[in-house]
């Protein structure tokens, strides 16, 4: 038997490590990392000996769309127009070759190390992400009998029954708490909770490069704010006139809605910091724009050091107690009670105040969450 993990995020990789150690200890398993710049992570994964083969995503080939976006925003681009054009041509050629020669052409273009695994036939694939890498693997794998399984990737794994694009229904779902799932599946399997599992923590800390020296701050009895990646209005859209206003109409509308949420999020965080007695920390999102912390230059908010590890692994090592976490909308915050043995932590979601749009499925998911994990969540509807 041989299985394949395809991980879209660091959190999903953490879950793959746990699943391999606890559920597939005697099974040959390969793993694919979809994140860009995963070379060092892939090297430590290989060194750990946990997975037979390790592949990771090639550097993103930025095309004309990316170049044009940088050009119109008057920000520095990583590529020239000529390079962007060449990248788009190369991508087009690969897509044509895939139709003629099969999926191996595309996967070899997208992944470092794919040559080592392209000859394997897998009995089970564990993933969940509507990405090109996942969907090309699915196209290849469906030619053989292969079990398709969801590997928890956050709250979306409890609402979405497809492993990739629409219509790729999963045969099985590996979740930390299957009771929370909103869909029916042929089979649910419970992932063992990592909290207290010293073996999983040992492997995960090595693979992600986390050490005890990172535990230099005691966050107990504090407030932690989670920025969710909103951006204020870009400078190039603040003063648009004439033909420029017409050309940039759609980007302006899109950014205006995000800008509104950005402003309300900043207002909420400032009020929380003013009312809090103890220390207040800020956990930035990977998409957080540079300069965001300048909004709080005169407040007592302290930025949490940026670790290249999943927040979940950080909290498992720190064993946070009596912490109140605020977020507009955050999968990491929503999943905390499921992943952590209770330590009297509280979680506050601010999306009703900031105007963040949520789906009906998210509302149903939170209703279930608050039923099975009572007295830990609050969702205020008025200004703090």
Buried (B, 14 or more C-beta within 10 A) or exposed (E): EBBBBBBBBBBBBBBBBBBBBBBBEEEBBBBBBBBEEBEEBBEBBBEBEBBBBBBBBBEEBBBBEBBEBBBBBEEEBEBEEEBBBBBBEEBEEBEEBBEEEBBBBBBBBBBBBBEBBBEBEBBBBBBBBBBBBBBBBBBBBEEEEBBBBBBBBBBBBBBBBBBBEEEBEBBBBBBBBBEBBBBEBEEBBEBBBBBEBEEBBEBBBBBBEBEEEBEEEEBBBBBBBBBBBBBBBBEBBEEBEEEEEEEBEEBBEEBEEBBBBBBBBBBBBBEBBEEBEEBBBBBBBEEBBEEBBEBBEEBEBBEBEEBEBBBBBBBBBBBBBEBBBBBBBBBBBBBBBBBBEEBEBBBBBBBEBBEBEBEEBBEBBBEBBBEEBEEBBEBBEEEB
